[in-house]
Structures are given as structure tokens and as C-alpha cells.
Amino acid sequence: MSFNGIEKSAVMLMSVGEELAAEIFKHLNSGEVQKLSVAISNLGYISNHQLTDILSEFKENATNMLQSMLIPEITSIQY
């Protein structure tokens, strides 16, 4: 099964635990909360392989985003 962005986000929220998921939900608007809630309720069985793929993709995207934010800072430092 291939997951879309909302479904991947739902899987991520389910994997971080109740407290962190609640904290994340605080930063979303009502439409986003509704979409994610529906996606969570519609998710079926997620295999370990699927979960690992989604978590790996998230890690890669987060790493790339952080690097793109930090590289301009590093290159602007004058020695």
C-alpha cells in the first residue's frame, strides 16, 4: 500500500505517543486536525516495514530541511 502525505502524517502521529501527538495537534488548525483524525481512524494494519519506510522518509526530509537551514548560516561566517 502506498501512503499519501496525510496518511504518513497520521502514521507519524500514532507512532510518537499520546502526549507528543496532543502537543502537535495544538499547533494545527481545525481543518488539519479533522483531516488527520479521519486518516488515523481509516488506517488499517501498518506493517513494521511500512512504519520503518515512513519513519526513514521523515528522518531524511527533516535532515535535509535542517541542513538547508544551517548551510547558509555556516557559509556566512567570516574567519
ABEGO torsion letter per residue (X at the ends): XBBBAAAAAAAAAAAAEAAAAAAAAAABBAAAAAAAAAAAAABBBBBAAAAAAAAAAAAAAAAAAAAAAAAAAAAABBX
